[in-house]
Amino acid sequence: MQAFANREALATTISSRKATFYSRSRSSLWTKGETSNNFINVIDIFLDCDRDSIIYLGKPDGPTCHTGAETCYYSSVDDLLKHPEVDGNRLALTTLYELESTISQRKAEIGATENGKPSWTKKLLLDQKLLCSKIREEADELCRTLEENEDQYRTAAEAADLIFHSMVLLKNKDVKLEDVFQVLRQRFSQSGIEEKNSRKSHGQE
């Protein structure tokens, strides 16, 4: 993976032996794995000849990339030129995983001292009734785009709202996106009858 580091981030990495970086957007340090627990345990640190680039050599506790991949550098340019649809699939997954990571960060920040009003995501995480009412509201608005023959952009926007609020609920229940994907993979890799019987065996019917 690649990220920005300043002097303080490097010093923290040396003392903690956990890969730590500096977020220029938040103007604060962040340690890889602080929300996912996929820390990078630093074994050694190397500087380039100009001393303007640093490599942390370490052993990760889990996937390095927030998409679940072992490395962030999994996109081959040759593959993308030959199979552009593959890049589209990866972009979709990356977008969902980035959103999941952001929601996780907001949950981790709950309880910390804040200046101003809490974010909408934090409000949803703290108020189950509000969250559930928003999910029902967004689901209804999505259905209306079909019933009232609204345009495609409106349908996409309402679907995005529903997905976002649903993902906040997943985080509230400590359910990962990968858990949802696994259920979908199981359901769509078997016949409808097999899938229905599987639900019965899990007490879901």
C-alpha positions in Angstrom: 0.0 0.0 0.0 1.0 3.6 -0.3 0.3 6.5 2.1 1.7 9.8 3.2 3.9 10.0 6.3 5.4 13.0 8.2 8.2 13.0 10.8 5.7 12.3 13.7 4.2 9.4 11.8 7.6 7.9 11.3 8.5 8.4 14.9 5.3 6.7 16.0 5.9 3.8 13.7 9.4 3.3 15.1 8.2 3.3 18.7 5.0 1.3 18.2 6.2 -1.0 15.4 2.8 -0.5 13.8 2.7 1.2 10.4 1.5 4.7 11.0 0.8 7.5 8.5 -0.4 11.1 8.3 -3.8 12.0 6.9 -3.6 15.3 5.1 -7.4 15.5 4.8 -7.9 15.1 8.5 -4.6 16.7 9.6 -3.9 13.8 12.0 -2.0 10.6 12.4 -3.6 7.2 11.6 -2.4 3.7 12.2 -3.2 1.1 9.6 -5.6 -1.3 11.2 -7.0 1.0 13.9 -10.6 0.3 12.6 -10.1 -3.0 10.8 -7.6 -4.6 13.2 -5.5 -5.5 10.1 -2.3 -3.9 11.5 1.0 -4.0 9.7 3.7 -5.1 12.2 6.8 -3.3 11.1 10.0 -5.3 11.0 12.3 -2.8 9.3 12.2 0.6 7.7 14.2 1.7 4.6 14.9 5.1 3.2 15.7 5.8 -0.5 18.9 7.5 -1.6 17.3 11.0 -1.6 15.6 10.4 1.8 12.2 11.5 0.5 10.6 8.1 0.3 10.2 5.5 3.0 9.3 1.8 2.9 7.8 0.0 5.9 8.7 -3.7 5.7 6.2 -5.6 7.9 4.0 -8.5 8.5 0.2 -7.7 8.1 -2.4 -9.1 10.5 -4.9 -9.4 7.6 -5.5 -8.0 4.1 -3.5 -4.8 3.5 -6.0 -3.3 1.1 -9.4 -2.1 2.3 -11.0 -4.1 -0.6 -9.9 -7.3 1.1 -6.9 -7.9 -1.3 -3.5 -8.7 0.1 -2.0 -5.7 -1.7 -3.4 -2.4 -3.1 -1.5 -3.0 -6.3 -3.6 -5.8 -7.8 -4.6 -4.0 -11.1 -2.5 -5.0 -14.1 -2.6 -2.3 -16.8 -2.4 -5.0 -19.5 -5.3 -6.8 -18.0 -7.4 -3.6 -17.8 -6.7 -2.8 -21.5 -7.7 -6.3 -22.5 -10.7 -6.7 -20.1 -12.0 -3.3 -19.1 -15.2 -4.8 -17.5 -12.9 -6.4 -14.8 -11.8 -2.9 -13.7 -15.5 -1.9 -13.5 -16.2 -4.7 -11.1 -13.2 -3.9 -9.0 -14.2 -0.2 -8.9 -17.7 -1.2 -7.6 -16.2 -3.3 -4.8 -13.7 -0.6 -3.9 -16.4 2.0 -3.6 -18.4 -0.2 -1.3 -15.3 -1.2 0.8 -14.3 2.5 1.1 -17.8 3.4 2.3 -17.6 0.6 4.8 -14.3 1.9 6.0 -15.6 5.4 6.4 -18.6 4.2 8.4 -16.3 2.2 10.6 -14.2 5.3 11.2 -17.3 7.3 12.3 -18.2 4.5 14.7 -14.7 4.5 16.2 -14.9 8.2 16.7 -18.1 8.0 18.8 -17.4 9.3 22.3 -14.5 11.5 21.2 -14.6 15.2 21.8 -16.1 17.0 18.8 -16.3 20.6 17.7 -19.8 21.3 16.3 -22.6 18.8 15.5 -21.9 15.1 15.0 -22.0 13.8 11.4 -25.2 12.3 10.0 -23.5 8.9 10.0 -22.8 9.1 13.7 -26.4 10.2 14.4 -27.6 7.1 12.6 -25.2 4.9 14.5 -26.4 6.3 17.8 -30.2 6.3 17.1 -31.6 2.9 16.0 -35.1 4.3 15.6 -33.9 7.1 13.3 -31.8 4.6 11.3 -34.7 2.1 10.8 -37.1 4.9 9.8 -34.6 6.2 7.2 -34.1 2.7 5.7 -37.9 2.2 5.4 -38.2 5.7 3.9 -35.5 5.1 1.4 -36.9 1.7 0.4 -40.3 3.3 -0.2 -38.8 6.1 -2.3 -36.8 3.6 -4.4 -40.1 1.7 -5.1 -41.8 5.0 -6.1 -39.2 5.5 -8.8 -40.6 2.4 -10.5 -44.2 3.0 -9.7 -44.1 6.6 -10.9 -41.8 5.9 -13.8 -39.1 8.4 -12.7 -35.8 8.7 -14.6 -32.8 6.5 -14.2 -30.7 9.1 -12.3 -33.5 9.4 -9.6 -33.6 5.6 -9.3 -29.8 5.4 -8.9 -29.8 8.2 -6.3 -32.5 6.5 -4.2 -30.7 3.1 -4.5 -27.5 4.8 -3.3 -29.4 6.3 -0.3 -30.8 2.8 0.6 -27.4 1.1 0.3 -25.7 3.7 2.5 -28.3 3.5 5.3 -28.3 -0.3 5.0 -24.6 -0.3 5.4 -24.8 1.8 8.6 -27.2 -0.8 10.0 -24.7 -3.6 9.1 -22.0 -1.7 11.0 -24.4 -1.3 13.9 -24.8 -5.0 14.0 -21.1 -5.7 13.4 -21.9 -7.5 10.1 -19.2 -7.0 7.4 -19.9 -6.6 3.7 -18.0 -9.7 3.0 -20.6 -11.6 5.1 -23.3 -10.3 2.9 -21.4 -11.2 -0.3 -20.8 -14.7 1.0 -24.6 -15.2 1.5 -25.2 -13.9 -2.0 -22.5 -16.2 -3.4 -24.1 -19.2 -1.7 -27.6 -18.3 -2.9 -26.7 -17.7 -6.5 -24.4 -20.7 -6.9 -27.2 -23.1 -6.2 -30.8 -23.7 -7.4 -33.8 -22.0 -5.9 -34.9 -25.2 -4.2 -31.5 -25.8 -2.6 -31.4 -22.2 -1.4 -34.8 -22.4 0.1 -34.0 -25.7 1.9 -30.8 -24.0 3.2 -32.9 -21.2 4.7 -35.1 -23.8 6.5 -32.0 -25.5 7.9 -30.9 -22.1 9.3 -34.3 -21.3 10.7 -34.8 -18.3 8.3 -38.2 -19.2 7.0 
